[in-house]
Amino acid sequence: ETGNQRTYERDLRVRDWAEEQGVPFTEVPSRGVIRGPHDRDHWADRWEAYMDRPLIHPPDTLRPVEGIEPSPMPAHADLGLRPSTAALQQIGGAEAHRTLESFLYDRGQDYRWAMSQPAPATTECSRMSVHLAVGTISLRRVVYELRQRQEELRGVGGEEAAARRKSLDSFDSRLHWHSHFTQKLEDAPRIQTESYIPAFDDLRADDWDPALYEAWLYGRTGFPMVDACMRRLRKTGWLNFRMRAMLCSFAAYDLWLDWRRFAPTYGGLMADYVPGIHYPQVQMQSGTTGINRVRIYNPIKQGKDQDPNGTFIRRWVPELAPLETTAYVHEPWRMPPIEQQTAGVVIGEDYPERIVDHNEAYHHAQDAIHELREQPEIQEQADAILERHGSRA
């Protein structure tokens, strides 16, 4: 298992204890992730070989452990924990298989384009992320069922079959991506708490603004698409990947917040939180890897592109629901004061003013990051990171 830094250090302590006590200690590979010394050359081939191994079917029953009385699975309250948003999506082995089957044979027809839009992504995405995160199905089982379905569709004519093949190919690449990013954290547990390139830790260290952070965290930024996505994530524990990336981009670039301070809380909002995906992605969307293109999402453009009719925004930002003009739903600050009064949506009273100027923030972030990346010593470190963590066959 590739968990966070705490669980990794736990594994090391258990391994050391087992060695001292002469107890056999075996670690079974998970999700195609390699533990121990290796390089990235032919990593994809090894991943495929792992996925092609025969499936191991679960036993019908488990042998009781002597001295331990069986009991029901404890609930969150029994352990003193707050309810998890994972409960909003039904989980369990049977539900995992039903969800996968419905995606492969029914819902996934428009996955390739719908996965970017938060409203249709709710049903068109596989929705397997929570099941993979909590372990109600294995990645190998998902890959196996996917390959079976791809084989069924091979050679089938018609536009519908062609569209489904393309969507399943896109899903296939996402499963590779799942393990690829987890491998990054496995190889460098330190990236949970420090930037790939340590010099980037100083980039935002002294610019933390609690008011901006609170506005972002609770969906009160004055940017409708940002607020709608954050409120949706907080309520349900799930949001499509592109919109998660936009939220992270907004925090790191527009608000210039240190990713090390917002990443733990941000991950805690996700029912499908997986450390190996979360932390490499947060760094990637914050511009601190040194090897990825700096991608600063324009929250206004994302709203217009991914929610062109404003339906998603109106659903999750009810303050803007009375607005009949969709252009104002995306940019309510452009609404003349008299129309604000008429609609009952006064900016600064019924809905927040924008907390930042996106254009100014964009140029500030671009300049600061590129200035650092152009330094020769930073480029040398970036080359080493690419060699260690870069994606290649």
N, C-alpha and C positions, 0 to 999 in steps of 0.2 A: 504494500500500500504506500502511495506517495501522499502523505498528509502535510500538515504544516511543520514548521521547524520544531515545535514541541514534540510532536509524535515521532519525528525523525530522530531526535535526540533520545526519546524513549526507546526506540528500536535499537539504537547503539548501546544503551545501557543494558537492555535485556540480552543482547548478543554477548557483551562482555561478561555479564553474570553467568550465562550459560557456559561460556568457555571456562570460567573459573571453577564452576561446579561440575564440569564434565558432562553437562546435559546436551544432547544433540539439539541443534537449533537450525531449522531449515526455513528459508524464506522462498516462497513460491512467487514467480513472476506474475505481475498483474497488468493487464491491458497493454501488453507488448512493451512495457517500460523496463529498461535495463538498469539494474542496480549494480554498482561497482565500476571498475575501470573499463572504458570502452571509448570508441570514437564514433563520429556521426557518419562515417563512410558506410554506405550500404545499410544504414539504419532502416530504411523503408523495406528493404528486402527481408530483413530479420523480423520486422513487424508482420509482414505478410506470412512468413513461415510460422510465426507464433499463432496467428489467426487461423491458419490452415490445419492446425493440430486437431485431432478428433475431440469432439465435445465430451466433457465428463458430466454425466447426468446426475442430478442430486439423488441421494438415497431416499427410499420411501419412509424410513424411520431413522431416528438417531438413538444410539445406545446410551442409556442413562449413565451419568458419572456417579460412581459410588460415593455416598456421603453428601450428595447435593440433591435436595428435594426439588422436583420440577415445580414451576409456578408460572402464572401468566406474565406476559411481557409488560413491564411497567410503563405507565403513561408519563407524559411530561410532568404532570402535577406530582406524581409519586417520587420523582427525582428532584423536585423543587425547581423545575425549569419552566419558562414561559412557553405557551403553545407555539409550535412551529408552523410557518406558512406552508411547509411541505404537506401539511394535512389538507390544504385546499385542493391538491391534486391527489386523487385516490392512488395509493401505492400498495405494493404487495406483488408477489410473483405472478399470480393469475392476471392482475390488472396490467402488469408490465407487458405480458405477452399479448393481451387484448389490444393495448395501445400500439404496440409495434405492428401487429397484424392490420389494424385499421389504417395505419399510415402507409404500409407497403401496398395495400390492396384498395384503399379507398381515399383517405384524406390527402395523400401526398401528391396528387396530380399537379398542383400549382406551386409546389414547395420552392422551386428554383427562383421564382420571382417574389412569391409571397413572404418568404422568410425575412425580407428587409422591412416589411410594413407591419407595425405593431398590432393592428387589428386583425387582418387575415392570418398573420403568423400564429395566432393563438390556436387555430385549428389546423392550418396547413403545415406547420412545423411538426416534427416527429413527436415532441413532448416526451422524449425518452431521457432527457437530461436528469430529471429528478430520480428516475429509476436507476440510472447509472451511478448517480451520486450516492444513493443510500444502499445500493447493492441488491436490489430486487431482481436484477437481470445482469448478466455479464456482457462485457463488450464483445467477447468472442461469439456469444449467442446472437447478438444483434448483427454482427458481421455475417455470420452463417446464414441467418434468415434473409438478410439483404441479398447475399450472393445467390441464394436459391431463387428469389424473386427476379433478380436480374437475368438469370438463366431462363426463366419462364418467358420473359419478354423478348429474349433474343430472337430476331427474325420475324417478330410479329409486326404486321404492317399497320398503317393508319397513323393519323396525326396524334391521336390520344395515346397510343402506345409509345410513340416517339417522344412525346412530351414527358411521359412518366419515366422513360429511360433516362432522359436528361436530368430529371429531378432526383432520381435515385443515384445517378452518378455524382451529383452535387452532395447528396447525403453521404455517399461513400467517402468523398474527400474530407467531409467534416469529421468522420470517425477517425481517419488518419490524423487529422488536426488535433483531435482530442488527446491522443497519446503523444503527439509531437510536442505539445506545449507542456504536458505533464512531465515529459522527459527533461525539459529545461529546469524545472524546480528540483527534480530528483538529482540532477547533476550539480546544481548549485543552490542548496537550501538557503544560502544567505540572501538570495534575491527577494525573500519575503520581507526583509527589513532594511535592505540597502540596495541602491541602484546597481544595475549591471556594471556601469562605470562609476566608481565611487565619487568622482568629481561632480556628478549630477546631483548628489545629495545636498550640495550647498546652493543649488540653483534657486530653490524656493524656501529654504530653511527658515529665513527671517521674515517671510511675507505672509504668514498664516493670519487669516482674518476670520475670527469666530462668527461674525455676523453673516459673511458670505457663505461660510460653511453651513450654517443653520438654514439659510435660505435655500441652498442647494439640496440639503438632506431632506427637507420637508416639502419641496416642490413649491417654493414661493420666490422664484427668481425673476418673474415678469416675462419669461420666455415660455410661451404656451406649450411648445413641444417638450421642452425640458421638464416643465412642471407636470405635464400629463404622464410622461414616462416614469418619473420618480414616484408619483402618487400610485400609479399602477403597480410598480415594483414593490412598494411598501405594503400595498393591500394584498397582493396575490403571491408575492415571492417569485414571480416569473416575468421576464421581459425578453423579447427577441434580441439576438446578439447585436445587431447594428445599433439599436437604441441604447443598449448597455454601453457600447463603445462611445456613443454620443454623450451620454451622461458623464462618463469618465473624462472624455475630452473637454467637456465644459468645465468640470472641476479643475482639471490640471492646467488648461490653457487660458480659458476665459477668466476664471477666478484665481488662477495662479496659486492653487493650493498644493501643498506637498503631498504626493501620493502616499507616502508612508503613514500619514496621519488619517487620511480618509479611507484607505483601502480596507482595513479591518472591518469598519462599520459597514461599508458598502457591500463587502462580501457577506456580511451577516444578514443582509436583506434578502439574499437569494436562497430559495428553497433547494436549488441544485448546486449550491456552492461546492466547488472542488478547488482546493488550494493550487494544484498544479496548472489549472487553467486560469484561475483568477489573477494570481500575482504576475505571471509573465504578461498577461493581457493588460493589466493595469499599467505596467511599466511601458508596454508597447504604445498604449494610448496616451501616455504622459511624456513620451519622447525621450526616455532615459536609457534605452537599450544601446544607442549608438550605431545600430545597424539598420533599423527600420525607417522608412520614410515618415517624416513628421506629418501626420494627418490630423488637421484641426477641423472638426466638423462644424459647419455653419448651422446653428440650431433652427434658424428661420428657413433655410433651404431644405433641411431635413424634414421639417414640418410640411412644407409644400410638396415635396417629392413623395414622402411616405404616408402622408395623410391628406391627400389633395382636397378632399371635401370637408375636412375639419371634423369628421365624425368621431375619431378617437379623442381629439382634444376636447370636444364638447362633452364626451362621456366622462372624462377624468378631471376636467377643469370645469365644473358646472357653473362657475362664475361667468364663463364665456358662452354658455349654452344659449342665452337669449339672442346672441348676435346672429342675424340672418345673413349678413355679408361674410362669406368665407375668408375673404382677404383680411378682414379685421380680426377674425379668429386667429390667424397666424401672426398678425402684427397689430394688436389692439391699440398700440400707442399712436397709430396713424389715424385713428378715428377722431373726427372733429369733436370738440367738447359738447356741442349741442346734440350730436348723435349719441355720445356717451350718456348724457342725461336722459335722452329719450329711451335708450335701450336698458337703462338701469345698470350700466357697467362703466363706472367712473374709475379711470386709471389712477391708482394711488389710494383709492378708497375701497372699491369692490374687488379690484384685482391689482397686484403690486406693480409699481414702476419697475422697469428693467434695472437690475442691480449692477450692470456693467455694459459698456459699449463694446459690442462684439468686434467691430473692425479695429478699434484701438488695441483690444486684447490680442487679436490675431497677430498684428504686426509686432507687438511687444514680445509675444511668445516665439514667433519665428526668428526674430533677431537674436534673442537671448540664447536660444538653443543652437542656432547655426553658428553663432560666434564661438560657442564652446566646442562644437563638433569640428570646427576647422583647425583646432589646435593639433599639431603633429602628435603629441603624446596621447591625445584622445583618439585620434585615428588609429594609432598603433593598438590601443586597447580594443577598439572596435573590431579590428582585424582578428584579434585573438578570440573575441566573443563570437564572431561569425564562424571561425574554425571550430569552436567548442559547441555552439548551440545552433548553428545555421541549418536550414532544411536542405537536404540533398539526398540523392538516391544512394 
